[in-house]
Amino acid sequence: MSFNGKLRAFAATFPAEVVLPGDDGYDDARLVWNRMVDRRPAAVVRPARPEDVVAALRFAREHELPIAVRGGGHSIPGLSTCDDGIVIDLSRMRGVEVDAEHRVAHVAGGSLLGELDEAAQAAGLVCPVGVVSHTGVAGLTLGGGMGRLQRRYGLTIDSLRAVELVTADGRLVRASDDENPELFWGLRGAGANFGIATAFEFGLHPFDGTVTHGVVTHPIERLDDVVALFRETVESGPDEVMPTLAVSRDTVSISVLHCGASAQAERDLADLRALGPPTDDTIEVKPYLVAQHVADDEMEWGHRFYMKSAFLRTLPSAAVHRCAELVADAPAGTEAALSVWAWGGAISAVAEGHTAFTGREAAFWISAEAQWDDPELDAPNREWVRETTAGFMPHALVGRYVNDVAEAGIDLRSVYGEGKYERLVALKRAWDADNVFRLNQNIRP
Ligand SMILES: Cc1cc2nc3c(=O)[nH]c(=O)nc-3n(C[C@H](O)[C@H](O)[C@H](O)COP(=O)(O)OP(=O)(O)OC[C@H]3O[C@@H](n4cnc5c(N)ncnc54)[C@H](O)[C@@H]3O)c2cc1C
């Protein structure tokens, strides 16, 4: 039987959904969030249960097809799709069950952040996750997971209790502090390398769901004052305060989420609001779930995107100045920004060696980001990001956030540091010696 015949036969017996080239919906099924990525898989398979994941994996291995695994499809380099291989798309395996008594969320492998947020908040609880609700829980968590509550409750992996996954040889295993603990260590930061996560278990935190959140915006001429205030807020503010600095062509702004009581927030944010006056101040008391959706439209599917980030211990004024000049000079037709997030707090309370994620000693995460639509701007924007980040790279600490790495095939020692990298190679040899899971930031066995 021809390969196409075998594929059709597989599709006919597969208990869940298979989308093949030529089928209605194939062009939607092959898309990922970043429109720079345009690939044509041999099939997009949408399992409904872990057993279907095993069946899809076996078929792909039998025919030596590349396997791409998709959660929310937000991978910036487009690692959740491929040419001529099988995409195992978990979008039909969604759902969050919260055990309020034990403060635990059981999350199916294809769920989105918004689903976890809503289910946890319905029980007066929270898991710290990212800032765009249509991001996948799986990809975000397996890389680390930064977000608006990170200084108070840590990275998403710091609330992770267990992962269920299908391994390269088709077994369903569980990893936690008690079961396969070394695998659990690696899953928290390099997790796309070791299997297909079909479910996650998170410990949740009591959270009344009222936050003080918004943005103060200033003209770019006030850059020095705003950066100084941001630095001061990061260095001396309590863990309830999560400020983010954004420099665009003509404005500089600080977004902030305060997750403590509103009276405390009023006091803690007074200096931030007093500078200026700002040209705009949208800070107000609101439900956490509202704050968790404010960036959804701006970061919708279908644009082209490139970025590079680093962890810093300090925020040097000269480097920020140089980056701001480059932001102002970004290619026309591009939404270009420099973004700096506060780090520290609960993130740095976890020992650096505790998880594969590397970068807990930072005080700041900094990134240059470009979003555009015209394919002609791909090369100039990549170049712009590289040039802009070159200004702060000399100050970067060892370690990068793997989920921000927009290139594929880089030396992952720069992401994990030498020691953790060697430990991850040993783990990869133990769990995926044939490198079945290689469409990721790949630890080569
Ligand atoms: C708009 C946008 C906003 C973002 N905001 C944040 C943020 O606030 N905080 C933050 O930390 N990061 C953020 N990120 C980065 C994000 O964490 C990564 O892009 C992440 O990989 C996305 O996960 P996903 O499941 O949506 O992606 P996918 O593209 O589906 O997958 C990403 C990677 O994970 C692997 N993978 C996916 N599902 C599974 C699974 N079930 N088992 C094993 N491997 C799997 C894929 O193979 C791929 O290598 C954002 C990205 C975007 C595009």
The ligand as a Tripos MOL2 file, in Angstrom:
@<TRIPOS>MOLECULE
LIG
   53    58     1     0     0
SMALL
NO_CHARGES

@<TRIPOS>ATOM
      1 C1          0.9530   35.5840   22.5010 C.3       1 LIG1
      2 C2          1.9430   34.9040   23.3940 C.ar      1 LIG1
      3 C3          1.9570   35.2310   24.7330 C.ar      1 LIG1
      4 C4          2.8490   34.5840   25.5800 C.ar      1 LIG1
      5 N1          2.8540   34.9340   26.9040 N.ar      1 LIG1
      6 C5          3.6550   34.2630   27.7360 C.ar      1 LIG1
      7 C6          3.6320   34.5470   29.1330 C.ar      1 LIG1
      8 O1          2.9250   35.4160   29.6040 O.2       1 LIG1
      9 N2          4.4380   33.8270   29.9370 N.ar      1 LIG1
     10 C7          5.2600   32.8590   29.4540 C.ar      1 LIG1
     11 O2          5.9470   32.2300   30.2400 O.2       1 LIG1
     12 N3          5.3090   32.5890   28.1490 N.ar      1 LIG1
     13 C8          4.5360   33.2580   27.2920 C.ar      1 LIG1
     14 N4          4.5910   32.9880   25.9570 N.ar      1 LIG1
     15 C9          5.5370   31.9700   25.4660 C.3       1 LIG1
     16 C10         4.8790   30.6210   25.6240 C.3       1 LIG1
     17 O3          5.1080   30.1560   26.9390 O.3       1 LIG1
     18 C11         5.4720   29.6050   24.6420 C.3       1 LIG1
     19 O4          5.2640   30.0500   23.3350 O.3       1 LIG1
     20 C12         4.8540   28.2320   24.8530 C.3       1 LIG1
     21 O5          5.6900   27.2890   24.2560 O.3       1 LIG1
     22 C13         3.4640   28.1460   24.2970 C.3       1 LIG1
     23 O6          2.8540   26.9430   24.6260 O.3       1 LIG1
     24 P1          1.7150   26.3730   23.6820 P.3       1 LIG1
     25 O7          1.2420   25.0840   24.2500 O.co2     1 LIG1
     26 O8          0.7260   27.4250   23.3880 O.co2     1 LIG1
     27 O9          2.5520   26.1670   22.3480 O.3       1 LIG1
     28 P2          2.7670   25.0230   21.2940 P.3       1 LIG1
     29 O10         3.2090   25.7480   20.0760 O.co2     1 LIG1
     30 O11         1.5970   24.1410   21.1630 O.co2     1 LIG1
     31 O12         3.9680   24.2100   21.9110 O.3       1 LIG1
     32 C14         5.1990   24.8090   22.2980 C.3       1 LIG1
     33 C15         6.2410   23.7250   22.5280 C.3       1 LIG1
     34 O13         5.8020   22.8510   23.5440 O.3       1 LIG1
     35 C16         5.6250   21.5360   23.0340 C.3       1 LIG1
     36 N5          4.3600   21.0050   23.5570 N.ar      1 LIG1
     37 C17         3.1390   21.5690   23.4460 C.ar      1 LIG1
     38 N6          2.2260   20.8120   24.0540 N.ar      1 LIG1
     39 C18         2.8940   19.7470   24.5700 C.ar      1 LIG1
     40 C19         2.5040   18.6240   25.3220 C.ar      1 LIG1
     41 N7          1.2370   18.4370   25.6770 N.pl3     1 LIG1
     42 N8          3.4520   17.7370   25.6740 N.ar      1 LIG1
     43 C20         4.7480   17.9050   25.3230 C.ar      1 LIG1
     44 N9          5.1710   18.9620   24.6060 N.ar      1 LIG1
     45 C21         4.2470   19.8770   24.2440 C.ar      1 LIG1
     46 C22         5.5910   21.6800   21.5310 C.3       1 LIG1
     47 O14         6.0230   20.5330   20.8850 O.3       1 LIG1
     48 C23         6.5210   22.8610   21.3080 C.3       1 LIG1
     49 O15         7.8600   22.4530   21.3030 O.3       1 LIG1
     50 C24         3.7280   33.6090   25.0760 C.ar      1 LIG1
     51 C25         3.7330   33.3040   23.7220 C.ar      1 LIG1
     52 C26         2.8450   33.9460   22.8870 C.ar      1 LIG1
     53 C27         2.8720   33.6250   21.4320 C.3       1 LIG1
@<TRIPOS>BOND
     1     1     2 1
     2     2     3 ar
     3     2    52 ar
     4     3     4 ar
     5     4     5 ar
     6     4    50 ar
     7     5     6 ar
     8     6     7 ar
     9     6    13 1
    10     7     8 2
    11     7     9 ar
    12     9    10 ar
    13    10    11 2
    14    10    12 ar
    15    12    13 ar
    16    13    14 ar
    17    14    15 1
    18    14    50 ar
    19    15    16 1
    20    16    17 1
    21    16    18 1
    22    18    19 1
    23    18    20 1
    24    20    21 1
    25    20    22 1
    26    22    23 1
    27    23    24 1
    28    24    25 2
    29    24    26 1
    30    24    27 1
    31    27    28 1
    32    28    29 2
    33    28    30 1
    34    28    31 1
    35    31    32 1
    36    32    33 1
    37    33    34 1
    38    33    48 1
    39    34    35 1
    40    35    36 1
    41    35    46 1
    42    36    37 ar
    43    36    45 ar
    44    37    38 ar
    45    38    39 ar
    46    39    40 ar
    47    39    45 ar
    48    40    41 1
    49    40    42 ar
    50    42    43 ar
    51    43    44 ar
    52    44    45 ar
    53    46    47 1
    54    46    48 1
    55    48    49 1
    56    50    51 ar
    57    51    52 ar
    58    52    53 1
@<TRIPOS>SUBSTRUCTURE
     1 LIG1         1 GROUP 0 **** ****
